[in-house]
Amino acid sequence: AIITASDGAVWFTENNAAAPKLGRLSSSGVLNEYPLTGAGSATGLTQDSQGLFVVVDTAKNSVGRFDPITLAYNEYPITTANAGPEWVTVGPDGRVYVTETTANQIGQFSYF
């Protein structure tokens, strides 16, 4: 996934099963990578209203949250077993929504 974030930089997922990461490319061309410690994958990506990044971890059937200031990453399980999460967005209500591809539904995420 790839997005333009509120800081004007391009943020993207690096879905390497051995070491999933978030990447950041600044407007001046500086590239930084941030490991998502504990993640099994990094597929979908969005930024929430607090400026934190929400990452879909398909491999672990979970959603993670990355803080670009503290570099903290925490994961939260999706309650639908084997949901097959892939994409994520923040709705106009501020809630996080995740596609549950295998379950053929949209999940509303409210752990944070």
Secondary structure, DSSP 8 states (H G I E B T S, - for coil): -EEE-TTS-EEEEE--TTS-EEEEE-TTS-EEEEE-TT-S----EEE-TTS-EEEEETTTTEEEEE-TTT--EEEEE-SSTT--EEEEEE-TTS-EEEEETTTTEEEEE---
